[in-house]
């Protein structure tokens, strides 16, 4: 896929391309920190899936993981790092570019043929 006017393709982030990773990063971008169970429920995934997702994003430097206790129970909290926030912003901008390019192409096709995408 090429970008507008045949340029380079939009810079989608491979680490955020997966829907669960993207949802997790987007959720964390709206708050300072969130507890594991809250993230699991929001993303509607298993403990194992969330744990693997958090670990993968932590390795990239996109997330910071904090472990502690609430009373006697162990807890894990995650927060988006500045690097993660920047990556999410770039990824969302790339998605917007893709959508805008598709809208322009559809409008141009509609004007050229009179029939549009259908």
N, C-alpha and C positions, 0 to 999 in steps of 0.2 A: 504494500500500500504506500502510496506517496502522499505527501502533504499538499497544501494548496499550491497551484501552479506547477505541479510536478516536482516540488522540492522534497526535502527529507521527510520521512514519515513522522507523525507526532511521537514525542518521546514518552511512551507509556512505560511505567515502572514495572519491571517483571516481578518485583517483590510485592507490589500492591495490586497486581492484575487479578489475582484470585478473589472471588466475591467475599469470602470470609475475611481475608486480610484487609480488603478495602473497607468492608463494613466496620471492622474492628478499629482501623485507623480513623475512619470518619467519626465514629462514636467518641473515641478518645480525644479527637481534636476539639470537641465541644466541652470537655471537662478536664480538670487537672489530673485526675487519677481515678481509676475504677477498680473495684474488687473483682476477683476471678469469677465468682458466681454471677455477678451482675453482667459481666461480659459474656459468659457462657449462655445465659438466658437471652440476652439481646441477640447474639449471633445464632441462637438455636442450634448449638452443636454440643457434642459430648465433651466431657472433661478432657479426654485424651486428645481430641481434635483441637480444642482450645489450647491445651498445653503445648502441643506441637507448633501451633500457629504463633503463640507468644514467643516460643524459643527461636523460631525462624526469624521473626521480626526483631528480636533482641540481638541476634547475631549480626544483622545488617546495621544495627545502631539506630533503628527507627523507634524502638521501645526501650523503656527502662522498667525493670522488674524489681519490686521491693517485696521482701518476705518479712513477716512478723507474726505476732499473735494478737488476737482479740480475745481477751480473757485467757483461757487455756487452749483455745483453738488456733491452729496455724492458719494464716491467711496469706494470700498473694495479691498484690496490687500491681497494676500496670499503668504506665503513662507514656504518652507520645513525646519523644525527644524533639529538640529543635530540628535535627536532621530529618526525623520522621515527618514533622509538620511541613517542612520544605518539600520533601518528596511527595507528600500527599497533594500539596498545592500544585506542583508540576504535573502530577498524574491527572488530577481533575482538569487542569487547563488543557492537557492533551486530549482528554475525552471530549471536552467542549469543542476543540478544534476539529475533531473527527465529525462530531454532530453538525457543526456549522458547515463544514465542507460538503457533507452529505445533503444538507438542506439546499446549499447553493447549486449543487449538481442536479438535484431534483427539479429545482426551479428553472434552471437552464434547459434541462431536457423537456420540461413542460412547455416552455416558450418556443423551443425549436421544433417540436413535433405537434404541439397542440394536444397531445394525448397524455403527457405526464408519465407517472410511474406505473400506472395500472395496466 
